[in-house]
Structures are given as C-alpha cells and as structure tokens.
Amino acid sequence: MGANHNLCVSVTGIKDQFALEGEPLTQEYAELALGTAFHPYFVGETFDPEAVNIEKQMLKKALEDEVNEKRLYCQRQANREFFGDSPAGVRQEGYLEEVEGLTARQLTDAYYEMLRAASIELIVLGCGEAQTEAVKNALLEELSQVERAPAALAENMAMPRREPLYKTETFDTTQAKLCMLFTLGQPMQPRQLAAVRLAMALYGGSVTSRLFLNVRERDHLCYYCSSSFQSFTGSMAVNSGVEHADAARAEKAVLKELADLCDGPITDEELEDCRRSLLSGMTGLEDTLGGIETWYYMEVLRGGPIQSPDEARAALCAVTKEDVRGILRALTLSVSYCLTREEGSTHA
C-alpha cells in the first residue's frame, strides 16, 4: 500500500465460552498465529525448496494469465508509467521476469529481514482484557528472541505534476480499455479524507456519479466508467471499457465531467445523494470483526490521528461543495493508457 510492504497473519475462531470442553481457544489461536509468523516450516536453514518451487510455478502462472484480464493489465501498465521508479510503483505480486531466479535462501533472508525491520501492529478483537493482555505478552515474548530495528512506515506521497503521457498498446480484443491516472501533486493529508470520499462518489465512485450517469448512461460511451482514489499516493484512477472507436471521445468526456465538477454547478440533491450513499455504506463498518480490523489498520497506515468510524461519519457530514471542488481542482492528468485494436488506436 503506497510505498509500504504489508503482510498480515491472522486467525479467527469461536470464543472460549463456546468451546465444547472448555478448551482455552484464544490461547490456541495465539499460538497458531505466532507460530506461523515466527516459526515457519524450514528444511534445514531455509524454507522448503520443494514448497518454494511449487509457489514459484503458481506465481508464474498467475502473472502469465494476467494479460488475459485486460482491465487489470491496463491498470498495471498505466501504473508503471505513472510511478516509474518510485517505491509506490512496486507491484505486490512482483514481476514475471524475477520469479525464475528466486531461491529458498533469498526468501529466507527476506523473511529474517522482515522480522528485524517490520513495524508490527497487534490487533485483538472480541476478547476480554485478560485474554488480550495474554496475547500481547505472547507476542512480546516472541519479539524478545529477535534482534529488532523497526523501520518507520513510509509517509503518504504523491507523484509530481507532469505533462500528460498518452500510451496505446494493441491487442485483438472485443472491447478497448482505458485507464487515466491523475495526481494531487502533493501528499494527501488525513484531514482531507472525508472530502476525498465525497469527491470520488460525486465524480465516478457511485451509481449517482457524473461518470456513471453522463458518460455511461446518457452518452453511451462506455460499458463501465468509474473513479477510485488511493490516499497513500495522492492519485486517482479512472477505468473504463469502451468500443474501440469511442476511446478518444470517452477520454474527452471523462475530462469534461471533471472540469464541470470543478467549475460548474453541483446541485444540493446530487451532493446529498452521494453523501447518504457513503454514510449508508459506512453504517455497517462495526458489524464484523473483520470490518473493524480493516478500518483501524488502514487508519494506522495513513498516519495522523486515529479516526473512529463515528468520527469519520461526522467528518463526512461536514464536507461542503467547496471542499469537494478543492480536491478535484488539485487533480491533474498524468497518464492515459489505452488498450485497443490496431485499427482503433487513438494516440500516437
């Protein structure tokens, strides 16, 4: 996420009070999770070479198959152009050309470096105070056996503004794919998050958004068209699937809708429709342990004060039209990447 490499080890199970024979289940869960994290299966002094080879083949197959998922492929090709050599551009899955050379020794060294340098967060949910304390102490006991030098989390960043880069790649596909990447030009601040959420809902993140209602439904320029924002990198992506001949028109329409939101009218009705939709989606955040875990871990990664879901909902209720425009006006196009048939190419 952004320039941070994140790994999660988690275990979920029923509470101790529901165990048929009164077994100390929480203790067992903790031992299982900590055993996975700190005592993985080794053959000799490294990960099992046979297991490594199996995983390498699975990863190679997944990376080779990626080109068949054109929407994802287009997004990732656009990311490579957008981020360049920035750490934020490193793919979670890595790269096909690197897989073959991986060895059990390399992976084992990487594992030990992770134990040494990782910033570790412990999240315990659904347990009483005594159980939580026991899990924390078990983790501290494991960490006491490791030489630690935790590295600080990378802070939010943003790619600098640039003249837009237009790239076209040709494939014999039934549908063209268009990915447009925009940058804030400076890191997003945590206090801006509520405005970002509402800005994305208005622009392309909901069924009442401008991209959905105008570019897709009214103008019939695409099969899908949506926007998303990555707070860690201050970047917005607009993804769409279009007819090959419509790619250039769709791109212009995407930019026009952004300009209209920046400088044209925003009705109270559309603003409140989007706000209600977001608030409705946030209503169930605390209904599951997984929802709570994801929420608070993302808050940790973003930096700044930890915001509860209630505080986030209150912040969303306070966002104004000008707050939304402030975010959208800061976004500038950096990369437009199009996958199309050769005869349908729209950019040099």
N, C-alpha and C positions, 0 to 999 in steps of 0.2 A: 504494500500500500504506500503510494508515493515512493520515497527513497528508502523505506524500511522493509526488511525481510521479516515476515511474521510467521511463526509456527505455533500451532495450538495443540495441546494434548488435553483431552477432556474425557470424562466418564460420567454417565448418568445412570441412576438406578432408583429403586424404591427406598423409602425412609426405613430406618432401623425398626420403628414401631410396627411396621407391616411385615417384618420377617417372620416366617412360619415358626422358626425355632428360637427366635430372639437373637439371631446372629448379629454381630457388630458390623453391619453392612458398610457404614460410612468409612470405617477403618479399612475394610477390604477395598473399597473404591479408591481410597487414597493410595494404598499400597500398589494397586494396579496402575494408576496414572503415573505415580512417581517411579515405579519400576520401568514403565515404558520410556519415560523421559531420561532417567539416569542410569538404567541398566539394560540397554538393548541387547539383543541376541548377537553375540560375536562368535566367530570361528577363529580361534587363536586370538590375535590382537586387532582384528578388523571385522567389519560387517561380513556376513557370509557371502563369499564371492559368487556362489550359485544364485543366491537371492538377488544380489546386485545385477547379475546378468539378466535375470527374469524381469526385473524392474526396468532395466535399460531397454529391453525389447518392447515392453509395454509403452514406455515413454516415446520411443521412436515411432511406434505405430500411431500413437495419438497425435504426434506432431506431423507425421506424414498425412494423416487423414484431415488435418486442419484445413488444408487448401480446398477441400470439398465443402466446407462450411463457409461460404463466400462472405456472409455478413461479418463473421468473426475475423476472417482473413483480412478483409478490407480495413476493419478497425485496427488490427495489429500492424498492418503495413503503414497506415496513417500514423500510428503511434511512433513507429521507428523514424519516420520523417520529422515528426513533431518534437520528440525528445532528444533525438540524436544521441550523443554520448552521455547525456545526463543519467545519473543513477536511477532516476524515476522511470527511465525508459527500459530498464532491465525487466525482461519477462519473467513472471512467476514460474513458468514451465521450462525456462531456458530455451536453447536453440538446437535445432536438429543436428547441425554440424558439430556440436560439442558433445553429444551423447556418447558416441562410439569410444571416445578416449577416456571416459570416466573409469576409475578403478575403485576397488573396495578401500584401498589405502587413502585415496583422495577424499572419499566420502567420510571415512572415519576421522581424518584430520579436520574436515569441515564441521563434523559433529562436536569434536572437542573444542574447537574454536567458538562454536555456538554456546556451549556450556560456560566457557570462560567470559565471553563478551556480551551475552544477551542481557537486555533489560527484561526482568521477569515480573509478570503480574500474576498474582494468585486470586482467583475469583471462586468463592464458595457460596453456593446458593441453596436454600431450602434446609439448612442445618441450624441447630441451636448454637449458642455461644460457645459452649464447651467443646462441641464437635468441631466447630470452625477453628478454635484455638489448637486443637489436636492436629488438624490438617496442616495448619500454619507451622507448628513445631516440627512436624514430619518433614516438610519442605526445607525448613531451616537446617535440620539435621543433614539432609542430603547435600545442601549447599556448603555446609561446613567441611565436606570432604573434597570440595572442588576449589582450585585456585581461580579466584574470580577477579575480573577487571571490567565491570559492566560499561559498555559504551552508551553514550547519550543517544536518545532517539533523534533521528533526523527531523528537523523542523519542516513545517509547511514551506513549499517553494513554488515558483512559477517560472515558466519559460518566458524569456523576453519577447517583446513585440517584434514582428518582422513583416516584411512584405509577403503576402500570401504565396505559398508554393502550390502549384497545381500539378498533380501527377495522375497519369492514366495507365492502367495495366489491362491488357486484353485477355479475355477468357471467352470461350464459347459457352455462354450462359444464357438462360432464357430471360433473366432479369438482371439489370445493371444494379450495382451497389455504390452508394455514395456516402463517404464519411468526411465530415468537416469538423476540424478541431480549432477551437478558439482559446485564447489565453487572457487572463486578467492582467498579465504583465507584472503583477506583484503578488506575493503570497496572500491567500485569503485569511482574514482574521476570524477567530472563533465567534466574535460578536456579530459577524456578517452572515452567519449560517442561516438564521431564520429568513433573512431577505433572499438569500440564495435559493432556499427551498421554495419560496413562493414565486420567485422569478422563473425557476425551471417549470413549475406547474403551469404558469401562465404561458410560457413560450412553447414548450414541447413535451412536458412530462405528465400530461393528463389528457383525458378524453374531452376536456373543455379548453384545451390549449389552442393557441393560434396555429401551430403546425398541423395539429390533427384536424381542426375544424376548417381551416382555409386551404392549406396545401394538399391535404389528403382528401377531405370530404368535398369541399367546394370546387377546387380546381382539378381534382382527379390526376394529380401529377405523380403520385407515388402510391405504392401498396402499403407502406408504413413510413412514418417520419416522426422521430422523437428526439428529445434532447436529454442529456444527463450531465451532471456536474461532479467533478472529483475534487473534494476540498483539499486534499493533500498536495495537489499540483496546480490549483487555481485554474483548472481547464474545463471547458465544456465541449462535449461531443454531440454532433447531430448526425444520426444514422438514418438512411432511407433506402428503400428498394424501389427502383423506378424502371419504366420502359427505357430501352437504350436511347431512343430518340429524344427522350424527355429529360435526360440528365442535366443538361445545361440550364433548361428552364426551371427545373426543380431547385438547382443551386441558387439561382437568382431569386426564386420565391422564398427560400429559407432566409436569405439575407434581407429581403424586403420585410418579412414578418418581424425580424429582429429590429430593423430600423423603425418600423411602425410602433413597436412597443417602446422604443427609446424616446421617440419624439411625438408620437401621435396619441390620441385619446385611449385611455383604459377605463372601461366602464366600471361602475361600482359593482354591477351584477357579476361580471366575469371575475373580478378580483375576489369577491366573496365566495363565488362558486369554487374557485381554486383553493381558497383558504379552508372552506368547510371540508373539501375533499381531503386535504392534507391532515386536518385535525381528526377526521374520521379514521384515517389510516393510522394515526398515532395513538388512537384510543386504546388499542389492544396491546400496546408495547409491553405492559407489565403482566400480561395474562399468562405468559410462559417463562420458564427459567431461561430458555434459550434467547428469548427476546430481550430479557433484562441483561443477560451476559453480553450479547452483541452490542446493545446500546452503550453500556458503560465502558466496554473495551474500546469502542470507537471514540468515545469521549477522551479516554486516556491518550490514544494515538494522536488525536487532533491537537493536543496541548491546550493550555489555558485552563480556566476554572472548569471543574466537572459539573455538567448541567444535567439535572434530573429531567425525565420526560415531562413532568408538570411544568418545570421552568421553561423547557423548550416550547411547549404549547402556549404558554403565556407570551413568550417572545414572538411567536408566530402571529398571535392575535394583535400585536403592536406594530407589525410591519405596515408601512404606508406605500402608496403608489410611487412616491419619490425614492423610497428605499429600494424598491424593485428596479426602478429606472437607473439608479446609481450603479447597481450590479451589472445590468445589461449594457449600459453605455461603456463600461470598462472593458467589455469583451471585444477582442478583435480577431479576425480570421488569420490563422497561421498556415493551415494545411487543408487542402481539398483533394481527397483521394477518390478516384473513380475506377471501378472495375466494370468493363463493358466489352462488347464485341468490337472487333477491329473497325468494322464499318460504322460503329456507333460512337467512336471516340469524339470527345468534345473539347479536349485540351491538348495543346501541343506538348 
